[in-house]
Amino acid sequence: MDILRFLCGILGNVVSLLLFLAPMTTFKRIIRNQSTEQFSGVPYVVTLLSCSLYTWYGLPFMSPDNLLLLIISVIGVVIELTYVWIFITYAPKKERAKIMVLSGLALILILTFALVSLFALHSKTRKLFCGIMLDIFSTITYASPLSIIMLVIKTKSAEFMPFLLSLLFFLCGIFWLAYGLLSRDPFLIVPNGLGTGLGIAQLILYAKYRKNQSHTKNEVRDEFGEMDLEKTDQNEETELPR
């Protein structure tokens, strides 16, 4: 069982890393054009917050024997920090201020979370508090594909839901769900169970509506997950090929 748990953790790390790196094409475009255009930086701030909470939860004094969770969470924090920094650098003044405020609020929340759990709580109460907070923000992060799912149902087309990202999203959920089950950790089971369910829903919708896609390929807008669909109503002539 320990070997199986370790294997699930390794696979979860690999798939999570691929999801973290998925928005690289978007940020290459932002750097090349020196503009964030209509992209939203909010998903990256939310993912940064989620990764930070996972990092804290994965520390040995919080939940022992969660090294694999800790490693990918730290990597996620570094990658998402890079995305947020690039976004702030090239965003218009109004959008830059918005992301800086959100980033500041996220930092305050993380520090408050850490200080409360470290000094005000002890033992099982500390883990319970951290686990509940982790589940809340993990659920918010995992719920981001709901907008994509609703768009697919509305348009009856999987054009804006790339198969590879949907598959990675599902695999990420299933591997970390298995890891949580083998660890008997309810705080990993709940959000990843939700993520697995949403991943299955995306794959089913893709199978149902894939034939309705137009011949025009559209650039992926978000990544963690993490796709930004705010430009789906833009003229396709402004899109760059993937």
C-alpha positions as CSV (number, residue, x, y, z in Angstrom):
1,M,0.0,0.0,0.0
2,D,2.9,2.4,0.7
3,I,4.4,1.7,-2.7
4,L,1.0,2.3,-4.4
5,R,0.6,5.5,-2.4
6,F,4.1,6.6,-3.4
7,L,3.4,5.8,-7.1
8,C,0.1,7.8,-7.0
9,G,2.0,10.8,-5.4
10,I,4.7,10.7,-8.2
11,L,2.1,10.5,-10.9
12,G,0.1,13.3,-9.2
13,N,3.3,15.4,-9.2
14,V,3.9,14.9,-12.9
15,V,0.4,15.7,-14.0
16,S,0.2,18.7,-11.6
17,L,3.4,20.1,-13.1
18,L,2.0,19.8,-16.6
19,L,-1.1,21.7,-15.5
20,F,1.0,24.4,-13.9
21,L,3.1,24.8,-17.1
22,A,0.0,24.8,-19.4
23,P,-0.4,28.6,-19.4
24,M,3.2,29.1,-20.6
25,T,2.0,29.8,-24.2
26,T,-0.3,32.5,-22.9
27,F,2.5,34.2,-21.0
28,K,4.9,33.9,-23.9
29,R,2.3,35.8,-25.9
30,I,1.9,38.4,-23.1
31,I,5.7,39.0,-23.0
32,R,6.0,39.1,-26.8
33,N,3.2,41.6,-27.1
34,Q,4.1,43.4,-23.8
35,S,0.4,43.4,-23.0
36,T,-2.0,41.2,-21.1
37,E,-4.7,42.1,-23.6
38,Q,-8.1,40.7,-22.2
39,F,-6.6,37.9,-20.2
40,S,-7.5,37.7,-16.5
41,G,-4.9,37.3,-13.8
42,V,-7.4,36.3,-11.1
43,P,-7.1,32.5,-11.7
44,Y,-3.3,32.7,-11.1
45,V,-3.7,34.5,-7.8
46,V,-6.3,31.9,-6.7
47,T,-4.1,29.0,-7.7
48,L,-1.1,30.7,-5.9
49,L,-3.2,30.9,-2.8
50,S,-4.3,27.2,-3.1
51,C,-0.6,26.1,-3.6
52,S,0.5,28.1,-0.6
53,L,-2.1,26.5,1.6
54,Y,-1.1,23.0,0.3
55,T,2.5,23.9,1.0
56,W,1.7,24.8,4.6
57,Y,-0.5,21.7,5.0
58,G,2.3,19.5,3.6
59,L,4.9,20.6,6.2
60,P,6.0,17.8,8.5
61,F,4.6,19.4,11.7
62,M,1.2,19.8,10.0
63,S,0.7,16.4,8.3
64,P,3.6,14.0,8.5
65,D,4.7,11.9,5.5
66,N,3.4,14.2,2.9
67,L,6.7,15.0,1.2
68,L,5.4,14.5,-2.3
69,L,2.5,16.9,-1.7
70,L,4.9,19.4,-0.3
71,I,7.3,19.2,-3.2
72,I,4.7,19.9,-6.0
73,S,3.0,22.6,-3.8
74,V,6.3,24.5,-3.5
75,I,6.9,24.2,-7.3
76,G,3.4,25.4,-7.9
77,V,4.0,28.5,-5.7
78,V,7.1,29.4,-7.6
79,I,5.4,29.0,-11.0
80,E,2.3,30.9,-10.0
81,L,4.3,33.7,-8.5
82,T,6.1,34.0,-11.8
83,Y,2.8,34.2,-13.7
84,V,1.5,36.8,-11.3
85,W,4.7,38.9,-11.6
86,I,4.6,38.8,-15.4
87,F,0.9,39.7,-15.4
88,I,1.5,42.7,-13.0
89,T,4.4,43.8,-15.2
90,Y,2.5,44.0,-18.5
91,A,-1.1,44.6,-17.3
92,P,-2.8,48.0,-17.8
93,K,-2.8,50.3,-14.8
94,K,-6.3,49.4,-13.7
95,E,-5.9,45.7,-14.1
96,R,-2.4,45.9,-12.5
97,A,-3.9,47.6,-9.4
98,K,-6.6,45.0,-9.2
99,I,-4.2,42.0,-9.3
100,M,-1.8,43.7,-6.8
101,V,-4.7,44.2,-4.3
102,L,-5.8,40.6,-4.8
103,S,-2.2,39.4,-4.3
104,G,-1.9,41.5,-1.2
105,L,-5.1,40.1,0.2
106,A,-3.9,36.6,-0.6
107,L,-0.6,37.2,1.3
108,I,-2.5,38.6,4.3
109,L,-4.8,35.5,4.3
110,I,-1.8,33.1,4.0
111,L,0.0,34.9,6.9
112,T,-3.1,34.9,9.0
113,F,-3.7,31.2,8.3
114,A,-0.1,30.3,9.2
115,L,0.0,32.4,12.4
116,V,-3.4,31.2,13.7
117,S,-2.6,27.6,13.0
118,L,0.9,27.9,14.5
119,F,0.3,29.8,17.6
120,A,-3.4,29.7,18.4
121,L,-4.1,26.0,17.7
122,H,-2.5,22.7,18.6
123,S,-2.3,19.1,17.5
124,K,-5.6,17.8,16.0
125,T,-7.3,21.2,16.2
126,R,-4.5,22.7,14.1
127,K,-4.8,20.1,11.4
128,L,-8.6,20.3,11.4
129,F,-8.4,24.1,10.9
130,C,-5.8,23.8,8.1
131,G,-7.7,21.0,6.4
132,I,-11.0,22.9,6.3
133,M,-9.3,26.0,4.9
134,L,-7.5,23.9,2.4
135,D,-10.7,22.2,1.2
136,I,-12.5,25.6,0.8
137,F,-9.8,27.1,-1.5
138,S,-9.1,23.9,-3.3
139,T,-12.8,23.6,-4.1
140,I,-12.8,27.1,-5.5
141,T,-9.7,26.3,-7.6
142,Y,-11.2,23.0,-8.8
143,A,-14.6,24.7,-9.6
144,S,-13.0,27.0,-12.2
145,P,-13.9,24.6,-15.1
146,L,-17.6,25.0,-14.3
147,S,-17.6,28.1,-16.6
148,I,-16.1,26.0,-19.4
149,I,-18.6,23.2,-18.8
150,M,-21.5,25.7,-19.0
151,L,-20.1,27.2,-22.1
152,V,-19.8,23.8,-23.8
153,I,-23.4,22.9,-22.8
154,K,-24.7,26.3,-24.1
155,T,-22.8,26.2,-27.4
156,K,-23.1,22.4,-27.8
157,S,-19.4,22.5,-29.0
158,A,-16.2,21.4,-27.3
159,E,-14.2,24.0,-29.3
160,F,-13.2,25.9,-26.2
161,M,-12.4,22.9,-24.0
162,P,-9.2,21.3,-25.3
163,F,-9.1,17.6,-24.8
164,L,-5.5,17.5,-23.4
165,L,-6.2,19.9,-20.6
166,S,-9.5,18.1,-19.7
167,L,-7.6,14.8,-19.6
168,L,-4.8,16.3,-17.4
169,F,-7.4,17.9,-15.1
170,F,-9.1,14.5,-14.7
171,L,-5.8,12.6,-14.1
172,C,-4.7,15.2,-11.6
173,G,-7.9,14.7,-9.6
174,I,-7.8,10.9,-9.8
175,F,-4.2,10.5,-8.8
176,W,-4.4,12.9,-5.8
177,L,-7.8,11.3,-4.8
178,A,-6.1,7.9,-4.8
179,Y,-3.2,9.4,-2.8
180,G,-5.7,10.9,-0.3
181,L,-7.6,7.6,0.0
182,L,-4.4,5.6,0.6
183,S,-3.3,8.2,3.1
184,R,-6.8,8.1,4.8
185,D,-6.7,11.9,4.6
186,P,-10.2,13.4,4.3
187,F,-8.8,16.8,3.6
188,L,-7.2,15.5,0.4
189,I,-10.1,13.2,-0.5
190,V,-12.9,15.9,-0.6
191,P,-11.4,18.5,-3.0
192,N,-9.8,15.9,-5.3
193,G,-13.0,13.9,-5.4
194,L,-14.7,17.0,-6.6
195,G,-11.9,17.5,-9.1
196,T,-12.2,14.0,-10.4
197,G,-16.0,14.4,-10.9
198,L,-15.6,17.6,-12.8
199,G,-12.8,16.0,-14.9
200,I,-15.1,13.1,-15.8
201,A,-17.9,15.6,-16.7
202,Q,-15.5,17.4,-19.1
203,L,-14.4,14.2,-20.8
204,I,-18.1,13.1,-21.2
205,L,-19.0,16.5,-22.7
206,Y,-16.0,16.4,-25.0
207,A,-17.0,13.0,-26.3
208,K,-20.5,14.2,-26.8
209,Y,-19.8,17.5,-28.6
210,R,-16.4,17.0,-30.1
211,K,-17.9,16.7,-33.6
212,N,-19.4,20.1,-33.3
213,Q,-16.1,21.9,-33.2
214,S,-15.4,24.4,-36.0
215,H,-12.4,24.0,-38.2
216,T,-10.9,27.2,-36.7
217,K,-8.5,26.4,-33.8
218,N,-8.7,28.6,-30.8
219,E,-5.9,29.4,-28.4
220,V,-6.2,28.1,-24.9
221,R,-7.0,30.9,-22.5
222,D,-6.5,29.5,-19.1
223,E,-4.6,27.0,-17.3
224,F,-5.7,25.0,-13.5
225,G,-7.4,24.5,-15.2
226,E,-6.2,27.4,-15.5
227,M,-7.9,28.7,-18.9
228,D,-9.1,32.2,-19.2
229,L,-12.3,32.2,-21.2
230,E,-13.0,35.9,-21.0
231,K,-12.2,36.3,-24.6
232,T,-14.4,33.6,-26.0
233,D,-16.7,36.3,-27.5
234,Q,-13.8,38.1,-29.3
235,N,-13.6,37.9,-33.0
236,E,-11.7,34.7,-34.0
237,E,-9.5,36.7,-36.4
238,T,-7.6,38.1,-33.4
239,E,-6.7,34.6,-32.2
240,L,-3.2,33.2,-32.8
241,P,-3.0,29.5,-33.8
242,R,-1.9,27.1,-31.1
